[in-house]
Amino acid sequence: MNATVRVLLGDDHKIVREGMKMVLADDPLLQVVAEADSGHAVLNTVQALHGPQGIDVVLLDIAMPGMDGLE
């Protein structure tokens, strides 16, 4: 049995997030469950989704305003 991988996209550019969603939509085992446009929004979203209970993977831009992906 294959489980769906739940993905959070973190990037400050909406067009990049939209493009990633289109690419990931080609794989039925990947599901984008949330998006965030800053490092702080990524952390808030992870908390809101209860971490590993709500997401499996975070695809994260390492250069975002405020708090970047490396922080």
N, C-alpha and C positions, 0 to 999 in steps of 0.2 A: 504494500500500500504506500502510495506517495503522498506526502503531506504538503500542503501549500506553504510556501515561504512568504511571510508577511514582511513587507518592506516599508521603511520610512525614508523618503527622499529629502535631503537637506541641501538646498542651494539657494543663493540669493537672487538668482536669475530665473524668472518664471519660464522663459522659453527653454531653458536647460531642463527644468523639472518636467515640462510637457514632453520634451523629446525623450527623456528617460522613461517616462510612463508609456510612451508609444513603443519603445524598444522592449520594455519588460512585458508589455501586454501580449507579445508574441509567444510567450511561454506560459502555458496554462497553470504551471506550478508556482508562478510568482504573482503576488497580489500587492499592489501599492495601497497601503492602508492609511497613509498620512503623508503630508508634506509640511516642510518648514522652510522659512526664508532667512533664518539667522541661527547662529549657534545657540542663543538663549531660547529661541522657539523650538529648536531640536530637543534641548533638555526638557523644556516644559511638556512637549509632546510625548517624549519617552515616559515622563512621570504620569501624564494623563492616561496613557495606554498601559500603565502598570508594567513597564519594562518588558521582560521576556514573556510575560503572559499575553501581551498584545502585539509585540513585534519580534521578528527574528533577526533582521538585518537593517542596518542604517547605511545608506549610500550617502556620503557626506562630502561636500565641497570643502577643501581645506583653506580656502581664501574667502571668508565672509566678513562683513562688517560687524563691529561690536565684539563678538567672540568667534574666532575662526575654528575650523574643524580640528586643528591641532591642540587647541586648548581643551 
